[in-house]
Amino acid sequence: MFKEMMEQIEEFLENTPKDIYEFSIILEDMLVDDYDEMYREQPEATEILANETPDICASAEPGMKPAEIEVFKSQLEKEYQRAKQAMR
């Protein structure tokens, strides 16, 4: 499950859609609904993502301007890279 989530984040960062709202909801839901399973797979990396990523996702709104999307992407990529480094 953790690997699947990381792949979805990577795909989003590489091919960002014009409207990021749906992705933000899906990602936030995964972090809540699948937390226990992901924690069993990658405890440290899951904790890192669970710290800031839900707040980043909550900042997304429908119809965001490109500059706002870039801020979102930058914040998400920072957490993604931190989690990637923590993977065992």
For each residue, the residues with C-beta under 8 A, 3 or more apart:
1: 4 5 30 34 37 38 41
2: 5 6 37 38 41 42 45 46
3: 6 7 41
4: 1 7 8
5: 1 2 8 9 27 30 31 34 38 49
6: 2 3 9 10 80 83 84
7: 3 4 10 11
8: 4 5 11 12 23 26 27 30
9: 5 6 12 13 27 76 80
10: 6 7 13 14 80
11: 7 8 14 15
12: 8 9 15 16 17 20 23 27 76
13: 9 10 16 73 76 77 80
14: 10 11
15: 11 12
16: 12 13 20 69 73
17: 12 20 22 23
18:
19: 22 62 63 64
20: 12 16 17 23 24 60 64 69 72
21: 24 25 60 61 62 63 64
22: 17 19 25 26
23: 8 12 17 20 26 27 60
24: 20 21 27 28 56 57 58 59 60 72
25: 21 22 28 29 57 60
26: 8 22 23 29 30
27: 5 8 9 12 23 24 30 31 53 57
28: 24 25 31 32 53 54 57 58
29: 25 26 32 33
30: 1 5 8 26 27 33 34 38
31: 5 27 28 34 35 38 49 50 53 54 57
32: 28 29 35 54
33: 29 30
34: 1 5 30 31 37 38
35: 31 32 38 39 46 50
36: 39 40
37: 1 2 34 40 41
38: 1 2 5 30 31 34 35 41 42 46
39: 35 36 42 43 46 47
40: 36 37 43
41: 1 2 3 37 38 46
42: 2 38 39 45 46 83 86 87 88
43: 39 40 46 47
44: 47 48 86 87 88
45: 2 42 48 49 83 84 86 87 88
46: 2 35 38 39 41 42 43 49 50 83
47: 39 43 44 50 51
48: 44 45 51 79 82 83 86
49: 5 31 45 46 52 53 79 80 83
50: 31 35 46 47 53 54
51: 47 48 79
52: 49 55 56 75 79
53: 27 28 31 49 50 56 57 76 79
54: 28 31 32 50 57 58
55: 52 58 59
56: 24 52 53 59 60 72 75 76 79
57: 24 25 27 28 31 53 54 60
58: 24 28 54 55
59: 24 55 56 72 75
60: 20 21 23 24 25 56 57 64 72
61: 21 64
62: 19 21
63: 19 21
64: 19 20 21 60 61 68 69 72
65: 68 69
66: 69 70
67: 70 71
68: 64 65 71 72
69: 16 20 64 65 66 72 73
70: 66 67 73 74
71: 67 68 74 75
72: 20 24 56 59 60 64 68 69 75 76
73: 13 16 69 70 76 77
74: 70 71 77 78
75: 52 56 59 71 72 78 79
76: 9 12 13 53 56 72 73 79 80
77: 13 73 74 80 81
78: 74 75 81 82
79: 48 49 51 52 53 56 75 76 82 83
80: 6 9 10 13 49 76 77 83 84
81: 77 78 84 85
82: 48 78 79 85 86
83: 6 42 45 46 48 49 79 80 86 87
84: 6 45 80 81 87
85: 81 82
86: 42 44 45 48 82 83
87: 42 44 45 83 84
88: 42 44 45
